[in-house]
């Protein structure tokens, strides 16, 4: 692990421990209320971006009426959305008005690693509708997305230009989030042209059999000794990895058998498809890079 990756992961670990310590001082009912109203934060973040309010926020405190401008919202509605966003920490509120903070900046379109498109997708009907059918679907052995939309997520995205474009923008923002950290890992040094093949967050969309089929197709295209680089969120046994665990649930809600896997589980899939044991490189983001050679 590089020094930068180690520092970043240490910072996340310290944040989690400090938050846990503070949580122990708060009434459990308050903490529970915050947890079970999480969908509100998701929807508010999406509305903040889609309405243009996030983009208009800057370092100068302003009123909701000043911020709404010629947008699609009236001043009162904008005020309520902005207050909700402040309540979940997405912006700052003082007597002088609303202004952006470091989280707002990460939602704004000019941010190099903006997550605005992801916020819009997570707050969209196509996503929330699938989650609304989560329990009844999994209890009956169905995929929540299929239960909600009557077809697979891939069939839906291919048939809906609007939802397909929204999903593509969200995935692009996630790739940009990881890109700089990933290319700084040792496996990417010396990579040029077709000397290596890269799959980022692909295998988690599929069950084991289809993941092996996919890897086998890739292996057939590779000469012996060529490198395959898998970029994945690892879900290992032991301490909870918050982001990997939540993305794993997204796979449960959306895909036919997709899931987050451990390094050991991915190694088994690689071996079945004709690849050698992978070397795992941690990055300063939540993703890891697994490097395996075609054998």
C-alpha positions in Angstrom: 0.0 0.0 0.0 1.4 3.4 -0.9 1.9 6.1 1.8 -1.0 8.1 0.3 -3.3 5.2 0.4 -2.3 4.3 4.0 -2.9 7.9 5.2 -6.3 8.1 3.5 -7.4 4.8 5.0 -6.2 5.8 8.4 -8.1 9.1 8.2 -11.3 7.1 7.3 -10.6 4.7 10.2 -10.1 7.6 12.7 -13.3 9.3 11.4 -15.3 6.1 12.0 -13.9 5.6 15.5 -14.5 9.3 16.5 -18.1 9.1 15.1 -18.7 5.9 17.0 -17.4 7.5 20.2 -19.7 10.6 19.8 -22.6 8.3 19.0 -22.2 6.6 22.3 -22.9 9.9 24.0 -26.2 10.6 22.1 -29.6 9.2 23.0 -30.2 6.0 20.9 -33.6 7.2 19.8 -32.0 10.3 18.2 -29.4 8.2 16.4 -32.1 5.8 15.2 -34.3 8.7 13.9 -31.3 10.0 11.9 -30.6 6.5 10.4 -34.2 5.7 9.4 -34.8 9.0 7.7 -31.8 8.6 5.5 -33.9 8.5 2.3 -34.7 12.2 3.0 -31.1 13.1 2.7 -30.8 11.2 -0.5 -33.7 12.9 -2.1 -32.6 16.4 -0.8 -29.1 15.9 -2.2 -30.6 15.0 -5.6 -33.0 17.9 -5.5 -30.2 20.3 -4.6 -28.3 19.3 -7.7 -31.1 18.8 -10.2 -32.8 22.2 -9.3 -29.5 24.1 -9.8 -29.4 25.3 -6.2 -26.1 23.4 -5.5 -24.5 25.1 -8.5 -25.5 28.6 -7.4 -24.2 28.2 -3.8 -20.8 29.9 -3.1 -18.9 31.2 -0.2 -21.1 34.2 0.3 -24.2 33.6 2.5 -27.4 34.3 0.6 -31.1 33.9 1.1 -33.2 31.2 -0.6 -34.9 33.8 -2.7 -31.6 35.1 -3.9 -30.4 31.6 -4.7 -33.5 30.4 -6.5 -33.1 33.1 -9.2 -35.0 32.0 -12.3 -35.0 28.4 -11.4 -37.8 25.9 -11.3 -38.6 26.4 -7.6 -40.4 29.1 -5.7 -38.7 30.8 -2.8 -40.6 29.0 0.0 -39.9 25.6 -1.4 -36.3 26.4 -2.0 -36.0 27.6 1.6 -37.3 24.3 2.9 -35.0 22.2 0.6 -32.0 24.3 1.6 -32.8 24.0 5.3 -33.1 20.2 4.9 -29.8 20.1 3.1 -28.2 22.1 5.9 -29.7 19.7 8.4 -27.8 16.8 6.8 -24.6 18.8 6.5 -24.7 19.4 2.7 -24.4 23.2 3.2 -24.0 25.7 5.9 -26.7 28.0 7.3 -26.2 31.2 9.4 -28.2 34.3 10.2 -26.8 35.7 6.9 -28.1 32.9 4.8 -27.0 29.7 3.0 -23.5 29.1 1.7 -21.6 26.1 0.4 -19.3 23.9 2.5 -16.8 21.2 1.4 -19.7 18.7 0.8 -21.5 21.2 -1.4 -18.4 21.6 -3.5 -18.3 17.9 -4.1 -21.8 18.2 -5.6 -21.1 21.1 -7.9 -20.5 20.4 -11.6 -17.1 22.2 -11.7 -15.6 19.9 -9.0 -13.0 17.6 -10.6 -14.5 14.6 -8.8 -18.1 15.8 -8.5 -20.7 13.3 -7.2 -23.6 15.5 -8.3 -24.7 13.0 -11.1 -24.6 10.1 -8.5 -26.8 12.1 -6.2 -29.3 12.7 -9.0 -29.4 9.0 -9.9 -29.8 7.8 -6.3 -32.7 10.3 -5.8 -34.4 9.2 -9.1 -37.6 7.3 -9.4 -35.9 4.3 -11.1 -33.7 3.9 -8.0 -36.2 4.7 -5.3 -38.9 2.6 -6.9 -36.6 -0.5 -6.8 -35.8 0.1 -3.1 -39.4 0.5 -2.3 -40.0 -3.2 -3.2 -36.8 -4.4 -1.5 -38.2 -6.5 1.4 -41.1 -8.1 -0.3 -38.9 -9.0 -3.3 -36.0 -10.6 -1.4 -38.4 -12.4 0.9 -39.9 -14.1 -2.1 -36.5 -14.7 -3.8 -37.0 -12.0 -6.4 -34.8 -9.2 -7.6 -36.3 -5.9 -6.2 -35.6 -4.0 -9.5 -37.4 -6.7 -11.5 -40.3 -6.6 -9.0 -40.6 -2.8 -9.4 -40.0 -2.4 -13.1 -40.9 -5.7 -14.6 -37.6 -6.3 -16.3 -33.8 -6.4 -15.5 -31.9 -3.2 -14.7 -29.9 -3.6 -18.0 -33.1 -4.1 -20.1 -34.6 -1.0 -18.5 -31.5 1.2 -18.9 -31.2 0.1 -22.6 -34.9 1.0 -23.3 -35.1 4.3 -21.4 -32.9 7.0 -22.9 -33.4 9.3 -19.9 -32.7 6.7 -17.2 -29.8 5.3 -19.2 -28.2 8.7 -19.6 -28.7 9.5 -15.9 -27.1 6.1 -14.9 -24.2 6.7 -17.3 -23.4 10.1 -15.8 -23.6 8.6 -12.3 -21.1 5.8 -13.2 -18.8 8.3 -14.9 -18.7 10.4 -11.7 -17.8 7.3 -9.7 -15.0 6.4 -12.1 -13.6 10.0 -11.8 -13.7 9.7 -8.1 -11.4 6.7 -8.2 -9.4 7.4 -11.3 -6.5 9.4 -10.0 -6.0 7.2 -6.9 -6.2 4.0 -9.1 -3.6 5.1 -11.7 -1.2 6.0 -9.0 -1.0 2.4 -7.7 2.1 0.3 -8.8 0.2 -1.9 -11.3 -0.4 1.1 -13.6 3.2 2.1 -13.9 4.4 1.2 -17.4 0.9 0.4 -18.7 0.7 1.5 -22.4 -1.6 0.5 -25.3 -2.8 -3.1 -24.9 -0.3 -4.4 -22.3 -3.0 -4.6 -19.7 -6.7 -5.1 -19.5 -8.8 -3.2 -17.0 -12.2 -4.0 -15.5 -13.6 -1.5 -13.0 -16.7 -2.4 -11.0 -17.9 -4.9 -13.6 -17.8 -8.3 -11.8 -19.9 -7.1 -9.0 -22.9 -6.8 -11.4 -23.0 -10.6 -12.0 -23.3 -13.9 -10.2 -20.3 -16.2 -10.0 -21.1 -18.2 -13.1 -21.6 -15.2 -15.3 -18.6 -13.4 -13.8 -16.4 -16.4 -14.8 -17.9 -16.4 -18.3 -17.0 -12.7 -18.6 -13.5 -13.3 -17.4 -13.1 -16.3 -19.7 -13.9 -14.1 -22.7 -11.4 -11.6 -21.6 -8.8 -14.3 -21.0 -9.2 -15.6 -24.6 -8.3 -12.2 -26.0 -5.2 -11.9 -23.9 -1.7 -13.4 -24.6 -0.1 -15.4 -21.8 1.6 -13.1 -19.4 -0.6 -10.1 -20.0 -2.0 -8.4 -17.0 -5.6 -8.0 -15.9 -6.4 -5.2 -13.5 -9.6 -5.5 -11.5 -10.8 -2.4 -9.7 -13.3 -3.4 -7.1 -14.7 -2.5 -3.6 -13.6 -5.5 -1.5 -16.0 -6.9 1.1 -13.9 -8.8 3.5 -14.8 -10.7 6.7 -14.2 -8.9 9.9 -14.7 -5.1 10.5 -17.5 -3.6 8.5 -16.5 -1.7 5.3 -19.4 0.8 5.2 -19.3 1.8 1.5 -18.6 -1.8 0.3 -21.5 -3.1 2.5 -23.9 -0.5 1.2 -22.9 -1.1 -2.5 -23.4 -4.8 -1.9 -27.0 -4.1 -0.9 -27.4 -2.0 -4.1 -26.3 -5.0 -6.0 -28.9 -7.1 -4.1 -31.6 -4.6 -5.0 -30.7 -4.2 -8.7 -28.9 -7.2 -10.2 -29.5 -10.9 -10.8 -27.0 -12.3 -8.4 -24.4 -9.5 -8.3 -22.5 -8.8 -5.1 -19.4 -7.4 -3.6 -16.7 -10.0 -3.0 -13.5 -10.5 -1.0 -10.1 -10.7 -2.5 -10.2 -14.5 -1.9 -13.5 -14.9 -3.7 -12.3 -12.8 -6.6 -9.1 -15.0 -6.7 -11.2 -18.1 -7.0 -13.2 -16.6 -10.0 -9.9 -15.6 -11.7 -8.5 -19.1 -11.3 -11.5 -20.7 -12.9 -11.1 -18.4 -15.9 -7.4 -19.0 -16.5 -5.7 -16.3 -14.4 -3.0 -16.6 -11.8 -3.4 -15.5 -8.1 -3.9 -11.8 -7.9 -1.8 -9.3 -6.0 -4.0 -6.8 -4.1 -3.1 -3.1 -4.0 -5.1 -0.8 -1.8 -5.7 2.8 -2.9 -6.5 6.0 -1.0 -10.1 5.6 -2.0 -12.3 2.7 -1.0 -11.4 0.7 -4.1 -8.6 -1.8 -4.5 -6.7 -2.9 -7.6 -6.2 -6.7 -8.1 -3.5 -7.6 -10.6 -3.6 -11.0 -12.2 -1.6 -12.5 -15.1 -3.0 -14.7 -17.8 -1.6 -18.2 -17.5 
